[in-house]
Amino acid sequence: MLYAAAQIILRIWLRLFIGWRVEGRENVIPEGPVVIVSNHRHWADPLCLGAAFRRPIHYMSKKELFAKPLAGAILRKVGAVPVDRESGGNVNMLKTMMSLLRNNEVIGVFPEGTRSLGSGLKPFKDGAFVIAERAGAFLQPVALENTERFLHPFRREKLVVRILPPISMQDAEKGRKERVSAGLDASWQAIFAALTERKNS
């Protein structure tokens, strides 16, 4: 309920005050386990993705953000999952991601591991791709542009969420490591191409 309400508010804000465009809606995977992989430009990136997709997206967040009762309750309602980074954080995060995907949920990941400045794209870390392969999930690459405009209304450049064609990691002719590597490479190349195409247009 809270997630749906937040989506409505975000869409109104983005449409009326920021000026945004969602491209590639025909590429959205409507059901089953999905890992959304995106470039990371701004702290508002998860909000922009949440507004662009109908299905709730789960993100892994450090447990400290859940310390305050009100904030913790809101974060849980909008799909965030607490992860203890100091006590086996990576293991706990991967287990949580696997559990969500086995329940046909959608998780959002920024595989660069940190925000990229400018229009560049850093190398991807492979953790999310390992989990996606094991869970039999599709990858949904997304290219985000101008999300730093989230709190700056009435600018000329539009904020763009570009949803790219899904990628399957279930090639029976490849081994597990090959499938992970192929999924990572295909996702990086798709997002890089989308960002480069827009930059050169």
ABEGO torsion letter per residue (X at the ends): XAAAAAAAAAAAAAAAAAGBBBBGAAABBABEBBBBBBBBABAAAAAAAAAABABBBBBBBBAAAAABAAAAAAAAAAGBBBBBAABGAAAAAAAAAAAAAAAGBBBBBBAAGBBBBEABBBBBBAAAAAAAAAAGBBBBBBBBBGAAAAABBGBABBBBBBBBBBBBAABAABBAAAAAAAAAAAAAAAAAAAAAAAAAX
